[in-house]
Amino acid sequence: MANQPNLVFVFSDRQRFDTLEAYGNDYVKAPNLNALAKESIVFKNAYVTQAVCAPARASIMTGLYPHAAGMPRNKLVMPEEVETIANMVSDNYRKAYFGKWHLGNEVINQRGFDEWASGMETLREEYTEEEYLAMDTSYHEFLVENGFEPDELLLGSKIFSDEMRAGLPAEFQMASFFANRAEKFIQENKDNPFVMYVSFLEPHPPWTGPYDGLHDPKQVPIEPTFLKRPDGHSLFSRVRADFFMQSDLHTPDDVDDSEWEKGRDEYNALDKAIGRQFDLNDPDSWKQIRANYYGNITLVDDAVGKILNALDEAEIADNTIFIFTSEHGDLVGTHGMMEMRTFYEEAAKVPLIIRAPMHNKESKLIDGNFGQIDLVPTLLDLLGQDIPEHLQGTSKSDVIKGKADLEGNEVFMEHNGIGDRNLGTPAINMLNNMQWRSIVTSDRWKLNLCATDQCELFNLNDDPFEENNLFNDPENKDKIRIMAAKIRMWQHETGDNAALPGV
């Protein structure tokens, strides 16, 4: 039993793939993650199932696509019968979950986890029992114990607002708090097998934090599509770019100026990330946002370093599988937009670093496509556990062991916005309600389909920044038909009934 491997799964929130040295960015100060990558398997192209918080988290935890896990969008509670990986791992493992949950009932341990530490009291609307509303999160209690007072009222209770939290010193940030809980858990369970998930909120907005100023906004690396309107792409993306860049050139005809400004104000108030602190008419202000975003990744890096150090001190690092990834990315100015809810690489592709020293001690960059849907079966396989037949992904453990590669692997993604939160204007909200489906093929082409919007086709080999939409080019018609047929087969296999256009 002592030889059973442990699992530590660490993930951040809205961290795009190109924020670490292993993915070509040596500017972001992330020494712990960069060092980890040099002794791990790094997946070059790891894609989410949906670039939205709760749906992606559902796939990470259950091995099901969002539509199958009952979590097609945010503001839902995952159905009671849906199991997580903690339910699938044998009971001789001690199982802990520390951090943002976002699948309902934030404050209670559930779904097979023995230990629990919560942080997201802003998600109180997703608590299902009235008694839970009387409970504070673990992080809330920690801040109160350290002399801080909550500043915002939500559903009858005082909570700590995102803006207040972001203004606290580094040692009082969520990442620091959950890293401390993880460190304690490792110390207490070093002699027994365990599974521990640690979920950080950072670098999620607001675009500010204790490491503002650590990265110079004049020096941040900028991609060719930074603040570039995605002309010829989906109407949803074009309207969102106009909205975020405060452009009046493409205001929808059915939205007058006052409604446009009101919507923008409502969005800013909801996200608490932009508007009051940054002038979005100024490109330098966008660079400041990017620099602050990088600072919050450094905060995550500090926390990862603490967890890695705890494994070393407990002398169990060689018997522990360590994963770092993110639920999804964020555009942070790419294509002129904030947020995600898109298949662009910066939103849909995430860092994925796996250190499994009992299987492979060599560092390696893995080409090809890896899907978030494959995490649960892969990890179960590495732990020597049975893989339930209902999982919709497949184990890629042989890739980690150096016995296989990802040649021929294709990934599928979805977007289901119906019923999501206010995103700013009636036009944006209406377009967000439309369902999208996407495939990234093994030869690195991406097809994004929607029945009511401009579809998209990108050749990621020649156009890695997705500037040129090739969907309407006649010479690509047959390629589109084949790719669309693959999406329809995937829909049939996974029970997806989203309407797609004829191609």
C-alpha positions in Angstrom: 0.0 0.0 0.0 2.9 2.3 0.8 4.0 2.0 -2.9 0.8 3.3 -4.3 1.5 6.5 -6.1 0.0 9.8 -4.8 -1.7 12.3 -7.1 -1.4 16.1 -6.7 -3.5 18.0 -9.3 -3.0 21.8 -9.3 -4.9 24.1 -11.7 -5.3 27.8 -12.1 -8.2 29.8 -13.5 -8.0 31.5 -16.9 -4.3 30.9 -17.5 -3.6 30.8 -21.2 -0.9 28.4 -22.5 1.6 31.0 -23.6 2.5 32.2 -20.1 5.3 29.8 -19.4 8.8 29.3 -20.7 8.0 25.8 -22.0 5.5 27.5 -24.3 7.8 30.2 -25.5 7.3 32.9 -22.9 10.4 33.5 -20.8 9.2 37.0 -19.7 6.6 35.9 -17.1 8.3 35.4 -13.7 7.3 31.8 -13.0 10.5 30.1 -11.8 8.8 27.2 -10.0 6.6 26.2 -13.0 9.4 26.7 -15.4 11.7 24.4 -13.3 8.8 21.8 -13.0 8.5 21.8 -16.8 12.1 20.9 -17.2 11.6 17.6 -15.3 8.2 16.8 -16.7 6.2 15.8 -19.7 4.9 19.0 -21.3 1.9 18.8 -23.7 2.3 21.3 -26.5 -1.4 21.5 -27.5 -3.7 20.7 -24.6 -7.3 21.8 -25.3 -10.2 22.3 -23.0 -13.7 20.9 -23.6 -15.3 24.3 -23.2 -13.6 27.6 -22.6 -16.0 28.5 -19.7 -15.4 27.9 -16.0 -17.9 25.4 -14.8 -18.2 23.3 -18.0 -14.4 22.9 -18.1 -14.2 22.0 -14.4 -16.9 19.4 -14.9 -14.8 17.7 -17.5 -11.6 17.9 -15.4 -13.4 16.3 -12.5 -15.7 13.8 -14.2 -14.2 12.7 -17.6 -17.4 13.8 -19.3 -18.1 16.5 -21.8 -20.0 19.5 -20.4 -23.3 18.5 -22.1 -23.0 14.9 -20.7 -22.0 16.1 -17.2 -25.1 18.3 -17.0 -22.9 21.4 -16.9 -23.2 23.1 -20.3 -22.8 26.6 -18.8 -22.0 28.5 -15.6 -24.6 29.1 -12.8 -25.6 25.5 -12.6 -25.2 22.8 -9.9 -23.8 19.5 -11.2 -26.4 16.7 -11.1 -26.2 14.6 -7.9 -25.6 11.4 -9.8 -22.6 12.6 -11.7 -19.4 11.1 -10.1 -15.9 12.7 -9.9 -12.6 11.1 -10.0 -12.6 11.0 -6.2 -15.6 8.6 -6.4 -13.6 6.4 -8.8 -10.4 6.1 -6.8 -10.3 3.3 -4.2 -11.2 4.1 -0.6 -7.7 3.3 0.7 -6.7 6.7 -0.7 -7.3 9.9 1.3 -8.9 12.5 -1.0 -8.8 16.2 -0.6 -10.1 19.2 -2.6 -8.9 22.7 -1.8 -10.0 25.8 -3.7 -12.5 27.0 -6.2 -15.1 24.3 -7.0 -17.8 26.1 -9.1 -19.9 23.0 -9.6 -22.4 23.9 -6.8 -22.5 23.9 -3.0 -19.1 25.5 -2.7 -18.8 25.2 1.1 -19.3 21.4 1.7 -17.1 18.4 1.0 -18.8 16.2 -1.6 -18.4 13.8 -4.5 -16.0 11.4 -2.8 -13.6 14.0 -1.2 -12.8 13.5 2.4 -11.3 16.9 3.1 -12.4 20.2 1.8 -11.4 23.9 1.9 -13.5 26.4 0.1 -13.0 29.9 -1.1 -15.6 31.2 -3.6 -18.3 32.8 -1.5 -19.3 34.9 -4.5 -20.9 31.7 -5.8 -23.5 31.7 -3.1 -26.4 31.7 -5.6 -25.4 28.1 -6.5 -25.8 26.7 -3.0 -28.8 24.3 -3.0 -29.6 24.2 0.7 -30.6 27.1 2.9 -28.4 25.9 5.7 -25.3 26.3 3.4 -26.1 30.0 3.2 -25.3 30.3 6.9 -21.8 28.8 6.3 -18.7 30.9 5.5 -16.0 29.6 3.2 -12.7 28.4 4.7 -10.9 31.4 3.1 -13.5 33.8 4.6 -12.8 32.4 8.1 -9.0 32.7 7.5 -9.3 36.4 6.6 -11.5 37.2 9.6 -9.1 35.4 11.9 -6.4 37.7 10.5 -8.3 40.8 11.2 -10.0 41.6 7.9 -13.6 42.6 7.6 -15.9 41.6 4.8 -17.1 44.6 2.7 -19.9 43.3 0.5 -23.5 42.0 1.1 -24.7 39.0 -0.9 -27.8 37.0 -0.1 -28.0 38.3 3.4 -24.4 37.7 4.4 -21.3 39.8 4.4 -18.6 38.6 2.0 -15.2 39.7 0.8 -15.5 41.3 -2.6 -13.1 40.4 -5.4 -11.7 43.9 -5.4 -10.9 43.8 -1.7 -9.3 40.4 -1.9 -7.2 41.4 -4.8 -5.8 44.3 -2.8 -4.5 42.2 0.0 -0.8 41.3 0.5 0.4 38.1 -1.2 0.3 36.0 1.9 -3.5 36.6 2.2 -4.4 35.8 -1.4 -6.4 32.7 -2.2 -3.5 30.9 -3.9 -1.4 31.4 -0.7 -4.1 30.2 1.5 -4.8 27.0 -0.4 -1.1 26.3 -0.9 -0.8 26.4 2.9 -3.7 23.9 3.3 -2.1 21.7 0.7 1.2 21.8 2.6 -0.5 20.8 5.8 -2.4 17.9 4.1 0.9 16.6 2.6 2.6 16.6 6.0 -0.4 14.8 7.6 -0.8 12.1 4.9 2.8 11.5 3.7 2.7 7.9 5.0 -0.6 7.0 3.2 -1.7 7.2 -0.4 -3.6 10.3 -1.3 -5.3 12.3 -4.1 -5.3 16.1 -3.7 -6.8 18.6 -6.0 -5.8 22.3 -5.5 -7.7 24.8 -7.5 -6.5 28.5 -7.6 -8.7 31.4 -8.6 -5.8 33.4 -9.8 -5.0 34.8 -12.4 -8.8 35.4 -12.8 -9.9 39.0 -12.7 -9.9 41.6 -11.3 -6.8 42.5 -13.3 -4.9 43.6 -10.2 -3.1 42.0 -7.3 -0.2 42.2 -4.9 2.4 41.7 -7.7 1.2 44.7 -9.8 4.4 46.4 -11.0 6.4 43.2 -11.1 6.2 43.1 -14.9 6.8 46.2 -17.0 3.8 46.9 -19.3 6.1 48.5 -21.8 8.1 45.2 -22.1 5.3 42.6 -22.1 5.4 40.3 -25.2 2.6 41.1 -27.6 1.2 38.8 -30.3 0.2 40.0 -33.8 -3.5 39.8 -32.9 -3.3 42.0 -29.8 -6.1 44.6 -30.0 -6.7 43.5 -33.6 -10.4 43.3 -34.5 -11.1 39.8 -35.9 -12.5 40.9 -39.3 -14.1 38.1 -41.2 -14.5 35.9 -38.2 -17.8 35.2 -36.3 -20.1 38.1 -35.6 -20.0 37.1 -31.9 -16.3 37.8 -31.8 -16.5 41.0 -33.9 -19.2 42.5 -31.7 -17.3 41.5 -28.5 -14.1 43.1 -29.8 -16.0 46.3 -30.5 -17.5 46.2 -27.1 -14.2 45.6 -25.2 -12.2 48.1 -27.3 -14.9 50.7 -26.8 -15.3 51.1 -30.6 -18.4 52.9 -31.9 -17.7 51.9 -35.5 -19.6 48.6 -35.4 -22.3 49.2 -32.8 -25.2 46.9 -33.8 -28.0 48.8 -35.6 -30.6 47.7 -33.1 -28.7 49.0 -30.1 -28.7 52.7 -29.5 -25.7 54.5 -27.9 -27.3 54.8 -24.5 -28.0 51.1 -24.4 -24.5 50.3 -25.5 -23.0 52.4 -22.8 -25.4 51.0 -20.2 -24.5 47.5 -21.1 -20.8 48.2 -20.9 -21.3 49.7 -17.4 -23.3 46.7 -16.3 -20.6 44.3 -17.6 -17.9 46.2 -15.8 -19.9 46.2 -12.5 -20.4 42.4 -12.8 -16.9 41.5 -13.6 -15.2 44.1 -11.4 -12.2 43.8 -13.7 -12.3 46.7 -16.1 -13.7 50.1 -16.6 -13.1 51.7 -13.2 -9.3 51.0 -13.2 -8.4 51.0 -16.9 -9.0 53.1 -19.9 -9.8 50.6 -22.7 -9.4 53.3 -25.3 -5.7 53.4 -24.5 -3.5 50.5 -25.8 -1.1 51.2 -22.9 -3.8 50.5 -20.5 -4.4 47.1 -22.1 -0.7 46.4 -21.7 -1.0 47.2 -18.0 -3.8 44.7 -17.7 -1.6 42.1 -19.4 1.3 42.9 -17.0 -0.9 42.7 -14.0 -2.3 39.3 -15.3 1.3 38.1 -15.5 1.8 39.2 -11.9 -1.1 37.0 -10.7 0.5 34.1 -12.5 3.6 34.7 -10.4 1.3 34.5 -7.4 0.2 31.0 -8.7 3.8 30.1 -9.2 4.7 30.9 -5.6 1.9 28.6 -4.4 3.0 25.8 -6.7 6.6 26.2 -5.4 5.3 25.8 -1.8 3.4 22.6 -2.7 6.4 21.1 -4.6 8.7 22.0 -1.6 6.2 20.2 0.8 6.5 17.0 -1.3 10.3 17.2 -1.2 10.4 17.8 2.5 8.0 14.8 3.0 10.3 12.8 0.8 7.5 11.5 -1.4 8.0 13.5 -4.6 9.3 10.4 -6.4 6.1 8.6 -5.5 3.8 11.4 -6.5 2.2 12.2 -9.8 2.1 16.0 -10.1 -0.1 17.8 -12.6 -0.3 21.5 -13.4 -2.8 22.9 -15.9 -5.6 25.5 -16.1 -9.4 25.2 -16.5 -9.2 27.4 -19.6 -7.3 30.5 -20.9 -8.2 34.2 -21.4 -7.8 36.5 -24.4 -6.5 39.4 -22.3 -6.5 41.7 -25.4 -6.0 39.1 -28.1 -8.3 39.7 -31.0 -9.4 42.8 -29.1 -11.2 40.9 -26.4 -11.2 40.0 -22.7 -12.5 36.7 -21.4 -12.9 33.4 -23.1 -16.1 31.8 -24.6 -14.3 31.2 -27.8 -12.2 28.6 -29.5 -9.2 30.9 -30.1 -6.0 29.2 -29.0 -5.4 31.7 -26.2 -8.7 30.8 -24.6 -9.1 27.2 -25.5 -5.5 25.9 -25.1 -3.9 25.6 -21.7 -0.6 24.6 -20.1 -0.4 21.0 -19.2 2.6 19.7 -17.3 2.7 16.2 -15.9 5.6 14.9 -13.7 5.3 11.2 -13.1 8.8 10.0 -11.9 7.7 6.5 -11.2 6.9 6.1 -14.9 9.2 8.5 -16.7 12.1 10.7 -15.4 12.9 12.3 -18.7 11.5 15.7 -19.6 9.9 15.9 -23.0 7.7 18.2 -25.1 4.8 16.2 -26.6 3.6 17.2 -30.0 0.0 16.6 -31.2 -3.3 17.3 -29.6 -4.4 16.4 -26.0 -7.9 16.8 -24.9 -9.0 17.8 -21.3 -11.5 15.0 -21.6 -8.7 12.5 -21.3 -7.4 13.7 -18.0 -9.6 11.5 -15.7 -9.0 8.1 -17.5 -5.3 8.9 -17.9 -4.8 9.7 -14.2 -6.9 6.6 -13.1 -4.7 4.5 -15.3 -1.5 5.9 -13.9 -2.8 5.3 -10.4 -3.6 1.7 -11.2 -7.3 2.1 -10.8 -10.1 0.7 -13.0 -11.4 3.1 -15.7 -15.2 3.2 -15.7 -16.8 2.5 -19.1 -19.0 5.6 -19.1 -16.0 8.0 -19.4 -15.9 9.8 -22.7 -12.1 10.2 -22.9 -9.4 7.6 -23.3 -6.2 7.0 -21.3 -3.1 8.6 -22.6 -0.9 7.0 -19.9 1.3 5.3 -22.5 2.3 8.8 -23.8 3.5 9.7 -20.3 5.4 6.4 -20.0 7.1 7.0 -23.3 5.4 4.1 -25.0 3.2 6.1 -27.4 2.6 9.5 -28.9 -0.4 11.6 -29.8 -0.2 11.1 -33.6 -3.7 11.0 -35.1 -5.3 12.4 -31.9 -8.1 14.9 -32.5 -10.0 17.0 -30.0 -13.5 18.3 -29.8 -14.8 21.4 -28.0 -18.2 23.0 -27.4 -19.8 26.2 -26.4 -23.3 26.4 -24.8 -24.1 30.0 -23.6 -27.8 29.8 -23.1 -28.7 31.2 -19.7 -25.2 32.5 -18.9 -24.7 35.8 -17.2 -25.0 39.3 -18.7 -22.1 39.9 -21.0 -22.7 43.5 -21.7 -25.3 44.2 -24.4 -28.5 42.5 -25.8 -26.6 41.7 -29.0 -23.7 40.0 -27.3 -26.1 38.1 -25.0 -28.2 36.9 -27.9 -25.1 35.8 -29.9 -23.7 34.0 -26.8 -26.8 31.9 -26.7 -25.9 30.2 -29.9 -24.3 26.8 -29.7 -20.9 26.1 -31.3 -18.9 22.9 -31.9 -15.3 22.7 -32.8 -12.7 20.1 -33.9 -8.9 20.4 -34.0 -7.6 17.7 -36.4 -4.4 15.7 -36.1 -3.0 17.7 -39.0 -3.6 21.0 -37.0 -6.7 22.5 -38.7 -9.5 23.9 -36.7 -13.2 24.1 -37.7 -15.7 26.0 -35.6 -19.3 25.5 -36.5 -22.5 27.4 -35.6 -25.9 27.2 -37.2 -26.6 31.0 -37.0 -23.2 32.7 -37.2 -20.2 33.0 -39.5 -18.4 29.6 -39.2 -14.6 29.5 -39.1 -11.7 27.5 -40.5 -8.1 28.0 -39.5 -4.9 26.4 -40.6 -2.9 26.4 -37.4 0.2 25.3 -39.2 0.5 28.4 -41.4 -1.6 30.7 -39.2 -1.0 30.0 -35.5 -2.5 33.3 -34.4 -5.8 32.5 -36.3 -5.9 35.7 -38.3 -7.3 34.3 -41.6 -10.7 32.6 -41.7 -10.6 30.2 -44.6 -14.1 28.9 -44.2 -15.5 30.6 -47.3 -12.7 29.6 -49.6 -14.0 27.2 -52.3 -10.9 25.1 -52.2 -11.6 24.1 -48.6 -15.1 22.8 -49.1 -14.2 19.1 -49.1 -11.9 19.5 -46.0 -14.8 21.3 -44.2 -17.2 18.5 -45.1 -14.8 15.8 -43.7 -14.2 17.8 -40.5 -17.9 18.5 -40.1 -18.6 14.8 -40.5 -16.2 14.0 -37.7 -18.0 16.5 -35.4 -21.3 14.9 -36.2 -19.9 11.4 -35.4 -18.5 12.8 -32.1 -22.0 14.2 -31.3 -23.6 10.8 -32.0 -21.1 9.1 -29.7 -21.4 11.5 -26.8 -25.1 12.2 -26.9 -24.8 15.8 -28.1 -27.8 17.3 -30.0 -26.6 20.8 -30.8 -27.8 22.0 -34.2 -25.1 22.4 -36.8 -25.2 24.1 -40.2 -25.2 22.2 -43.4 -21.8 22.4 -45.1 
